[in-house]
Amino acid sequence: MSSAFKNINSLNKRKFSLLLFRYSKFLTIIFLLFIFILGYIFIIKPKYNKMKSISEELTEIKIDELQKLETYLERLRIFNQSYKKVSDLDRERINKIIPSENDYEDLVISVEDIIKNRGLILNSVTINSDEQASGASRSRAVPKSTTSTALSKGVKEIVLNLSVSETDYMTMKNLISDFEKNLRLMDIKNVSYSDGEGVSLVLSAYYYSL
């Protein structure tokens, strides 16, 4: 009885082994397919979704940048059309009010002319700078323009420190008025007057940097 049972058990094992061998390729395919499905669900799909999300964000950013660029170009086109309608005389006046470049040499000459027209003497003028050059009647410096946080975008400031002699109080007031009435946009930031010695002025002028 025991011997017969062993023979049956051995026969079943052989059948099972033959069955495994016969379907081994099929089972291997199923196993690999199962591994692939797990890998897709837990590795590939999350990464794909992340990449898709990043791609959509980048696309939105590019679209937004394109829209801003189109808006800027449209404004530029309108500005160009408006500028063409302005006469040459008006363009020259606008450029004098707030020039399109840092023309500090013309600015110093203009300031000096205003002072001389009042019969005063310009002892020195210094424009915020890193390098200085000395002269017989005044010291000039290569300008260092600074952008004020209160200024409009693109507008920059040049700060001049002036020392003027041969002036009294009333002449000083008239001189300040001359600066304020000048076509070139100027602001008096600080005034230090000493009777008999002259006046020190801190003057700001502006230009538009493209």
QUIURWO-V29966 format. One record per run of one state. SS is the DSSP state (helix for helix, strand for strand, loop for the rest). FROM is the first residue (numbers start at 1). LEN is the number of residues. If there is no record, write none. Layout:
ss-><SS:SS>
from-><FROM:FROM>
len-><LEN:LEN>
This chain:
ss-><loop:helix:loop:helix:loop:helix:loop:strand:loop:helix:loop:strand:loop:strand:loop:strand:loop:strand:loop:strand:loop:helix:loop:strand:loop:strand:loop>
from-><1:2:23:24:86:88:98:99:100:104:118:121:128:132:134:140:142:146:147:155:166:169:182:186:195:198:209>
len-><1:21:1:62:2:10:1:1:4:14:3:7:4:2:6:2:4:1:8:11:3:13:4:9:3:11:2>
